[in-house]
Amino acid sequence: MTDQYAIYRANLLTEGKNLWQKSFEQVRKEHLPVRIDLYRQIHISFSEKDESVMEIWKKTRDITEVSDVLVLNRSGEISCYYVNEDAPRRITGFIRLNPSGTLVTLDTRDYKIEGYEGNWMAADDMIIDGRQFFLMEHQEFHRQAAMIVLDSYGRKVVEECKEGFNQEVKDKIYAFLQSQEKKRYPNKELKQRLEFWQKFFENGHYERSWESGMEVNYDAIDGCVNHQKDDPGKALKEPKVQPARSRKKTSVIRKLHQKQIAIAKRSGKPIPRYLEQQMVREKV
């Protein structure tokens, strides 16, 4: 993955105007929420490998303001920092994924964890490879007791975590993600088929998503991959345009008049004058 960073600025057309150019200490004192929906992205760029947030902050000081938020993506690990006058301060909750079926969020309190006594609360979060993980802290003993890392669905990822999201904890989270990937896709072929079905939901046509990129003649999206003619070169040539045949359309009224004349002749009745005129015009 590519390392990147983005700069977000408070959107003055939203409640973000309450955050504009306020220091980190003021925001904490006034209990103001710092969320991405109150900001707008003003800059995005690549970052050097292992470039620290302090280095990024220093080289972007000419375009950043107090109350901006720096969002760093290091190989899929997302971290957010509030730009203060002296240095950027790490914040949580700026990005909230909240997928369907979520049980744990940053607002979670009084949470019961199986096998552990007491109530637990979310104290910190981290986004890795598009998944959000929460550092759960005991509400009575806080940091005196070992913490636990859960995913947004309440599954235990790391037990007895004492130092927050350090490298050891991150390695365990990556191991958890790999195990989940293997459970979802036990073999590569199944994963590929599921990816094609995902495209089906995006464009509404499973055969088209399966054959796109492999089909030579795209007018034959029929469930048969690479459906082409005997001579592959012919499929690449422009198709000949057949001249349209001119067909003389038969009038419905004319057919009706012919039917009425035939009925009059069979029954021996006189043919109406307007039908006689029609017969004369047809002979002419």
C-alpha positions as CSV (number, residue, x, y, z in Angstrom):
1,M,0.0,0.0,0.0
2,T,1.1,3.6,-0.6
3,D,1.7,5.9,2.4
4,Q,-0.3,9.1,2.2
5,Y,-1.5,12.0,4.3
6,A,-4.4,14.4,4.0
7,I,-5.3,17.7,5.6
8,Y,-8.8,18.5,6.6
9,R,-10.1,22.0,7.5
10,A,-13.2,22.9,9.6
11,N,-16.2,23.5,7.3
12,L,-17.6,26.9,8.2
13,L,-21.0,25.9,6.7
14,T,-21.5,23.3,9.4
15,E,-21.0,23.1,13.2
16,G,-17.3,23.0,12.3
17,K,-17.3,26.8,12.5
18,N,-17.2,26.3,16.3
19,L,-13.8,24.6,15.9
20,W,-12.2,27.1,13.6
21,Q,-8.7,28.1,14.8
22,K,-9.4,26.9,18.4
23,S,-6.5,25.3,20.2
24,F,-6.6,21.7,21.2
25,E,-6.9,22.7,24.9
26,Q,-10.0,24.9,24.1
27,V,-11.7,22.1,22.2
28,R,-11.1,19.7,25.1
29,K,-12.3,22.2,27.6
30,E,-15.5,23.0,25.7
31,H,-16.1,19.3,24.9
32,L,-16.5,20.0,21.2
33,P,-16.7,17.0,18.8
34,V,-14.1,16.7,16.1
35,R,-15.6,14.6,13.4
36,I,-14.9,14.3,9.7
37,D,-18.4,15.4,8.7
38,L,-17.6,18.8,10.2
39,Y,-14.5,19.1,8.0
40,R,-13.6,19.2,4.3
41,Q,-10.4,17.9,2.7
42,I,-8.1,20.6,1.4
43,H,-4.9,18.7,0.6
44,I,-3.7,15.1,0.0
45,S,-0.2,13.9,-0.9
46,F,2.1,11.0,-0.7
47,S,4.5,10.6,2.3
48,E,7.9,9.2,2.5
49,K,8.3,5.7,4.1
50,D,8.6,5.9,7.9
51,E,8.0,9.7,7.8
52,S,6.8,10.8,11.2
53,V,3.8,13.0,11.9
54,M,6.1,15.7,13.2
55,E,8.0,15.7,10.0
56,I,4.8,16.0,8.0
57,W,3.5,18.8,10.2
58,K,6.7,20.8,9.9
59,K,6.8,20.6,6.1
60,T,3.1,21.6,5.8
61,R,3.1,24.4,8.3
62,D,2.8,27.0,5.5
63,I,-0.6,25.5,4.5
64,T,-2.0,24.3,7.8
65,E,-4.0,26.3,10.4
66,V,-4.7,25.6,14.1
67,S,-7.8,23.3,14.2
68,D,-6.9,21.5,11.0
69,V,-6.7,17.7,11.2
70,L,-3.9,15.6,9.7
71,V,-4.9,12.1,8.6
72,L,-2.1,9.7,8.0
73,N,-2.4,6.4,6.2
74,R,0.7,4.2,6.7
75,S,0.2,0.9,4.8
76,G,-3.5,0.7,5.8
77,E,-3.1,2.0,9.4
78,I,-5.1,5.2,9.8
79,S,-4.2,7.8,12.5
80,C,-5.6,11.3,13.0
81,Y,-3.9,14.4,14.6
82,Y,-5.3,17.8,15.6
83,V,-3.1,20.6,14.5
84,N,-2.2,22.7,17.5
85,E,0.1,25.7,17.8
86,D,3.0,23.8,19.3
87,A,2.6,20.3,17.8
88,P,-0.1,17.9,16.4
89,R,-2.1,16.0,19.0
90,R,-3.4,12.6,18.3
91,I,-7.2,12.3,18.4
92,T,-9.7,9.5,18.2
93,G,-13.2,9.4,16.7
94,F,-12.4,11.7,13.8
95,I,-13.3,8.8,11.4
96,R,-16.1,6.5,12.4
97,L,-16.8,3.6,10.1
98,N,-19.9,2.1,11.9
99,P,-20.6,-0.8,9.6
100,S,-23.9,-2.6,9.8
101,G,-24.2,-4.9,12.8
102,T,-21.8,-2.7,14.9
103,L,-21.8,-3.5,18.6
104,V,-18.9,-1.3,19.8
105,T,-18.2,2.4,19.0
106,L,-16.2,5.1,20.7
107,D,-19.3,6.0,22.7
108,T,-19.7,2.5,24.1
109,R,-19.9,2.3,27.9
110,D,-21.2,-0.3,30.4
111,Y,-20.2,-3.1,27.9
112,K,-20.0,-6.7,29.2
113,I,-17.2,-8.8,27.9
114,E,-17.6,-12.6,28.2
115,G,-15.1,-14.1,30.6
116,Y,-14.4,-10.7,32.3
117,E,-16.0,-9.0,35.3
118,G,-17.3,-5.5,35.5
119,N,-18.3,-2.9,32.9
120,W,-16.0,-1.8,30.0
121,M,-15.8,1.4,27.9
122,A,-14.0,2.3,24.7
123,A,-11.0,4.4,25.4
124,D,-9.2,4.5,22.0
125,D,-9.6,3.2,18.5
126,M,-7.5,2.4,15.5
127,I,-8.4,1.7,11.8
128,I,-6.3,-1.0,10.1
129,D,-7.1,-2.2,6.5
130,G,-10.5,-0.6,6.6
131,R,-11.5,-2.3,9.9
132,Q,-12.0,-0.4,13.2
133,F,-10.6,-1.8,16.5
134,F,-11.3,-0.5,20.0
135,L,-9.2,-0.4,23.2
136,M,-11.6,-1.4,25.9
137,E,-10.8,-0.1,29.4
138,H,-12.4,-1.2,32.7
139,Q,-14.7,1.5,34.0
140,E,-13.8,1.0,37.6
141,F,-10.1,0.2,37.6
142,H,-9.2,2.0,34.3
143,R,-5.5,1.6,33.4
144,Q,-4.8,-0.3,36.6
145,A,-6.4,-3.4,34.9
146,A,-5.2,-4.9,31.6
147,M,-7.1,-3.6,28.6
148,I,-8.7,-5.6,25.8
149,V,-8.9,-5.0,22.1
150,L,-12.3,-5.7,20.4
151,D,-13.4,-5.2,16.8
152,S,-16.6,-3.3,16.0
153,Y,-18.6,-6.5,16.2
154,G,-17.4,-7.2,19.8
155,R,-15.0,-10.0,18.9
156,K,-11.9,-10.3,21.1
157,V,-8.8,-9.6,19.1
158,V,-6.1,-9.0,21.8
159,E,-6.4,-10.0,25.5
160,E,-4.5,-8.3,28.4
161,C,-3.2,-5.3,26.5
162,K,-1.2,-3.0,28.8
163,E,0.4,-0.4,26.6
164,G,-2.3,0.5,24.1
165,F,-1.8,0.1,20.4
166,N,1.9,-0.7,20.4
167,Q,3.6,-2.7,17.7
168,E,3.0,-6.0,19.5
169,V,-0.8,-5.3,19.6
170,K,-0.7,-4.3,15.9
171,D,0.9,-7.5,14.9
172,K,-1.8,-9.5,16.7
173,I,-4.5,-7.4,15.0
174,Y,-2.9,-8.3,11.6
175,A,-2.8,-12.0,12.5
176,F,-6.5,-11.7,13.4
177,L,-7.3,-10.1,10.0
178,Q,-5.4,-12.9,8.2
179,S,-7.3,-15.6,10.1
180,Q,-10.6,-13.9,9.3
181,E,-9.6,-13.7,5.6
182,K,-8.9,-17.4,5.5
183,K,-12.2,-18.2,7.1
184,R,-14.1,-16.1,4.5
185,Y,-12.0,-17.3,1.5
186,P,-10.6,-20.8,2.1
187,N,-9.3,-20.9,-1.5
188,K,-8.4,-18.3,-4.1
189,E,-10.9,-19.6,-6.6
190,L,-13.8,-19.0,-4.2
191,K,-12.5,-15.5,-3.4
192,Q,-12.3,-14.7,-7.2
193,R,-15.8,-15.9,-7.7
194,L,-17.1,-13.8,-4.8
195,E,-15.3,-10.7,-6.2
196,F,-17.1,-11.3,-9.6
197,W,-20.4,-11.5,-7.7
198,Q,-19.6,-8.3,-6.0
199,K,-19.2,-6.7,-9.4
200,F,-22.6,-8.1,-10.3
201,F,-24.2,-6.1,-7.5
202,E,-22.4,-3.0,-8.8
203,N,-23.4,-3.2,-12.5
204,G,-26.4,-5.5,-12.4
205,H,-25.0,-8.2,-14.8
206,Y,-23.0,-11.1,-13.5
207,E,-22.0,-12.4,-17.0
208,R,-20.8,-9.0,-18.1
209,S,-18.6,-8.6,-15.0
210,W,-17.2,-12.1,-15.5
211,E,-16.4,-11.6,-19.2
212,S,-15.4,-7.9,-19.2
213,G,-11.7,-7.6,-20.0
214,M,-11.6,-11.1,-21.6
215,E,-14.3,-11.0,-24.2
216,V,-13.2,-10.3,-27.8
217,N,-16.5,-9.5,-29.3
218,Y,-18.5,-7.6,-26.6
219,D,-21.8,-8.2,-28.3
220,A,-21.6,-11.8,-27.1
221,I,-22.0,-11.4,-23.3
222,D,-23.6,-14.8,-22.9
223,G,-21.8,-16.5,-20.0
224,C,-19.1,-18.0,-22.2
225,V,-15.8,-16.4,-21.6
226,N,-13.8,-15.3,-24.7
227,H,-16.7,-16.2,-27.1
228,Q,-15.1,-15.4,-30.4
229,K,-15.2,-16.5,-34.1
230,D,-12.9,-19.1,-35.7
231,D,-10.7,-16.4,-37.0
232,P,-9.7,-14.1,-34.1
233,G,-8.6,-11.4,-36.5
234,K,-12.2,-11.1,-37.8
235,A,-13.5,-10.2,-34.4
236,L,-11.2,-7.2,-34.4
237,K,-12.3,-5.9,-37.7
238,E,-15.1,-3.4,-38.0
239,P,-18.4,-5.1,-38.7
240,K,-19.9,-4.5,-42.1
241,V,-22.9,-2.3,-42.1
242,Q,-25.7,-3.9,-44.1
243,P,-27.8,-1.5,-46.1
244,A,-31.3,-1.2,-44.7
245,R,-33.9,-2.7,-46.9
246,S,-36.8,-0.5,-47.8
247,R,-40.1,-2.2,-47.1
248,K,-43.3,-0.8,-48.4
249,K,-45.6,-0.7,-45.5
250,T,-49.2,-1.8,-46.1
251,S,-51.8,0.7,-44.7
252,V,-54.2,-0.7,-42.1
253,I,-57.0,1.4,-43.7
254,R,-56.3,-0.1,-47.1
255,K,-56.5,-3.6,-45.7
256,L,-59.8,-2.8,-44.1
257,H,-61.2,-1.4,-47.3
258,Q,-60.2,-4.5,-49.2
259,K,-61.9,-6.7,-46.6
260,Q,-65.1,-4.6,-46.9
261,I,-65.1,-4.9,-50.7
262,A,-64.7,-8.7,-50.6
263,I,-67.6,-9.0,-48.1
264,A,-69.8,-6.9,-50.4
265,K,-69.0,-9.0,-53.5
266,R,-69.8,-12.2,-51.6
267,S,-73.1,-11.0,-50.2
268,G,-74.2,-9.5,-53.6
269,K,-74.7,-6.1,-52.0
270,P,-73.7,-2.9,-53.8
271,I,-70.2,-1.6,-53.1
272,P,-70.3,1.7,-51.2
273,R,-69.3,4.7,-53.4
274,Y,-66.2,5.6,-51.3
275,L,-64.9,2.0,-51.8
276,E,-65.5,2.2,-55.6
277,Q,-63.4,5.3,-55.6
278,Q,-60.7,3.5,-53.6
279,M,-60.7,0.6,-56.2
280,V,-60.3,3.1,-59.1
281,R,-57.4,4.8,-57.4
282,E,-55.6,1.5,-56.8
283,K,-56.0,0.5,-60.5
284,V,-54.6,3.8,-61.6
